């Protein structure tokens, strides 16, 4: 594997991290208040995998967030 291939592979696997304040620019659900509720209760509701903290900034891993939503919906079917 060449350097360029390995660099492109690492770029492709980089998660899309969205700050809470910018979430509703790309997604209509959940609204900012609902998202903050999910973050506050992340340890008990299973969303802690999708939440990344960098200093005081809270980021949401978009792919993991919606994967958890799908997992929770499969349990209801």
N, C-alpha and C positions, 0 to 999 in steps of 0.2 A: 504494500500500500504506500503510495507516495504521500508527501507532505500535504499537497493540495487536496487529495482525497480525504485524508484524516481531518484536515481543517474544515472541509465542507460537511463531513459527517458530524463533527462536533457542533457546527452552526445549526444543522438540521435538528439536532436533539436538544437545542436550547429551549427551555420552556418559555411560554409567553406569559410574563408576569405583569399584571395590571394593578396599578395603585387603586385603592378603594375610591379615591376621589375621582378617578377617570373611568370607573367601571361602567357607568350608565352612558358613556359616550359610545360604547360598543355593544352593550347588552341592556335590554329593557327589564330583564328579571335577574335577580331580585332588585328591587329599588335600593337606594343607598341605605336607608334605615333598616331594611330587611337584611342586607348584607352585613351591616354592623352587628345585628342581633346574632347572625350565624357565626361571626367572628368571636363575639363575646362568649358564646356557648360552644366553641369549637371542640373543646376537650370532651364534651359529653354528647355532641351530635354527630361526631365522625368527620367533621370537615377540617380537622387540624392538619391533615396531610396537604391540603390545598393552600394553607396560609403560611406565608413566609414573612418574617420580620427582619428588617435591616435597620438597626437603630430604632428610631421612632416610626419609621415608615412601615406600613402594612401592605403587602402585595399579595395578590391572588393568582395562583397558578391556574390559568384558564382551563387547560386540558384536564387537570386533576379534579378541579371543581365540578366540571360537568360529568366526569367519570363517576364521582361520588353520587351525584344526582341520579345518574342512570342506575347505579347499584341500589340506591334506596328505592327507586321505582320498581325494580325487579322483585323486591321483597313484597310488594303490594299486589302483584299480579296473581 
